[in-house]
């Protein structure tokens, strides 16, 4: 490892980091510093840059809490981000360097959740192999429900039947840049009513992120005449899209407006050449470990299960 070095991210690395991420083989816009830092006051950044001599070959988005490192608690996924030119065997070398650096800083544990493989146009399993080789503990799995858009989508007959009925009722799908109608009239009230919870992003935060990433963060809403009845907030990537938020009003439930919106978006993004539609996880804290209603809904919308793995590394 004599040619390799590692150091923490600094503000002066902003352009270097973002340029690298934009060309990396296993990154999305979530790793751009403008996304990572919109809520930086909540996290103590502990991101790393790794070099082969003077050439940047990998970065690690991360934060720390006391003597524990996470990759990254403010992101849906994290993990080691590396150059497309990095040889697979060198990933192990990079991991060793990261672990040694953490040990030198007296870190006790490292929690890592790599980007799911379906986000990438090529394999990303090397990191999993080397993690297990080094004694990483696979301590958690999440069921991501994903529709494959590059093939025929197996939407259930009952959902297609209701979709066609709803089309006749005059629902219309609108892509809009103002997130306020969905946040204030649908999402926030419904989350409070059903779960006594708030969305992870406030209205101000999601509007800010949309301004920073207008090609990646989009709002699609369903209207009956001039009244919003459902909405889905989309994170768009090179190969596919993710429904970050989805909700419907009580009136929208009568129309099955959320299903109508999902099926409409499946068609829209399939025609735009995307490969996948990530409808999120169905895990919950109950005895089964998953929400049966969500699982059935997303399965009937044409989704299959893709795992997202979570690793714990004890740094001895």
PyMOL commands that set and color helices and strands:
alter all, ss='L'
color gray80, all
select helices_A, chain A and resi 11-23+29-31+33-36+40-42+88-104+117-119+126-133+157-168+180-195+203-212+250-255+257-271+292-300
alter helices_A, ss='H'
color red, helices_A
select strands_A, chain A and resi 4-8+44-45+48-52+55-60+63-65+68-71+80-82+109-112+137-148+171-176+217-224+227-236+240-248+276-281+304-314
alter strands_A, ss='S'
color yellow, strands_A
deselect
rebuild
show_as cartoon
